Each structure stands twice: as C-alpha cells, then as structure tokens.
Amino acid sequence: MKTFGGKVLFLDRSDINTDEIIPAKYLTEITKQALKPYLLEDLKLDGFDPQAIALDKPAVIVTRANFGCGSSREHAPWALEVNDITCVIAQSYARIFRQNMFNCGMLAVELSAETIDELFAFGKKGVVTCAVDLDKIELTFTRADGWKKGIDFMLNDFDKILVKAGGWVEFADAL
C-alpha cells in the first residue's frame, strides 16, 4: 500500500484542469517517470513556481472546487503519483479525474468549502503537514507552531479497497 500524507501544497484556485496538471504536449511520453518534471508546468497562480515541487516535495495538495476538469486522461493522476503526491483534497472534482485517482490507488478527498477555507487560512501561517489514517478515515493537519486539526472525511468501501490495494490493476491481480 502507498504511503499517504506529508507536506501540503496549497493551490488556491478552482477549476485547475488536466492540461494545467500535465500539459498535453507530454502525453506522448510512454512512462510515468517521464512526466515527473512537467507537473503543473502550465499552472498560472500568483506566487506558484512549478519548479519548487521538486525541492519542497509535497505529498498532499489542498485546492478549491472542480479539480481535474478538462479532458479525461490518466496522465494527470500519473503526474501527481510520480511526484509522490498521493492525496488531493478539494471541495469537488471532475468525475472522471476523481475516479482515475482511485483507479491509480490515490486519494481524492472532498471537504466542504468552509473547511477548505479554514485550511487555506492556516496554511498562510506556516508549513502544514497532513497525516492520513485510512482505517479511521481521518486527516490530521499540523503546523510547526503547534496548530493541529483532525478532520473526518467520506470514503466509500470500494474506493477504500482500491486505495489500499494500490489501484484497480493491483486490486484485479489480487482476485
């Protein structure tokens, strides 16, 4: 099973599409690893530098609504996965992107707009990490100054099985 949790990358925008997650010009690559340096290359967001991903090594993304909209390609979750980002937390997702995350054994957690707002507010005050407990279905956010917040999230039984198996292929192979 993959490891979930770690440093949080905050992307304060709704409607981040799959072309911004991994530009279409890289879809001819034949390995996931080849996608690694191009994650979020075309994302336009004040103060965001896609090159910092390699240095900061985030494991969790917190963002706004409709994450992963656009075309329905598995390359977008693959680009996250190869950069060791295995959990995205948003208000909502494009349906196919969300399912592709689970199919790849990754978490797509949906939280209310109010909770997302609160996380962004705390993220402005320092580096935030997130621990994921799949058995308790709980996220625990912490900051170096002692701030800590536990948040329960929803995860249906089958998606939980897919995530614990490592994705759809691994689940099917185990049958």
NORNOR-V485733 format. One record per residue. N is the residue number from 1. RES is the residue in one letter. SS is DSSP state (H for helix, E for strand, L for the rest). Layout:
BEGIN
n: [N;N]
res: [RES;RES]
ss: [SS;SS]
END
This chain:
BEGIN
n: [1;2;3;4;5;6;7;8;9;10;11;12;13;14;15;16;17;18;19;20;21;22;23;24;25;26;27;28;29;30;31;32;33;34;35;36;37;38;39;40;41;42;43;44;45;46;47;48;49;50;51;52;53;54;55;56;57;58;59;60;61;62;63;64;65;66;67;68;69;70;71;72;73;74;75;76;77;78;79;80;81;82;83;84;85;86;87;88;89;90;91;92;93;94;95;96;97;98;99;100;101;102;103;104;105;106;107;108;109;110;111;112;113;114;115;116;117;118;119;120;121;122;123;124;125;126;127;128;129;130;131;132;133;134;135;136;137;138;139;140;141;142;143;144;145;146;147;148;149;150;151;152;153;154;155;156;157;158;159;160;161;162;163;164;165;166;167;168;169;170;171;172;173;174;175]
res: [M;K;T;F;G;G;K;V;L;F;L;D;R;S;D;I;N;T;D;E;I;I;P;A;K;Y;L;T;E;I;T;K;Q;A;L;K;P;Y;L;L;E;D;L;K;L;D;G;F;D;P;Q;A;I;A;L;D;K;P;A;V;I;V;T;R;A;N;F;G;C;G;S;S;R;E;H;A;P;W;A;L;E;V;N;D;I;T;C;V;I;A;Q;S;Y;A;R;I;F;R;Q;N;M;F;N;C;G;M;L;A;V;E;L;S;A;E;T;I;D;E;L;F;A;F;G;K;K;G;V;V;T;C;A;V;D;L;D;K;I;E;L;T;F;T;R;A;D;G;W;K;K;G;I;D;F;M;L;N;D;F;D;K;I;L;V;K;A;G;G;W;V;E;F;A;D;A;L]
ss: [L;L;L;L;E;E;E;E;E;E;E;L;L;L;L;L;E;H;H;H;H;L;L;H;H;H;L;L;L;L;L;L;H;H;H;H;H;H;L;L;L;L;L;L;L;L;L;L;L;L;L;H;H;H;H;H;L;L;L;E;E;E;E;L;L;L;E;L;E;L;L;L;L;L;H;H;H;H;H;H;H;H;L;L;L;L;E;E;E;E;L;L;E;L;H;H;H;H;H;H;H;H;H;L;L;L;E;E;E;E;L;L;H;H;H;H;H;H;H;H;H;H;H;L;L;L;L;E;E;E;E;E;E;L;L;L;L;E;E;E;E;E;E;L;L;L;L;E;E;E;E;E;L;L;L;L;H;H;H;H;H;H;H;H;H;L;L;H;H;H;H;H;H;H;L]
END
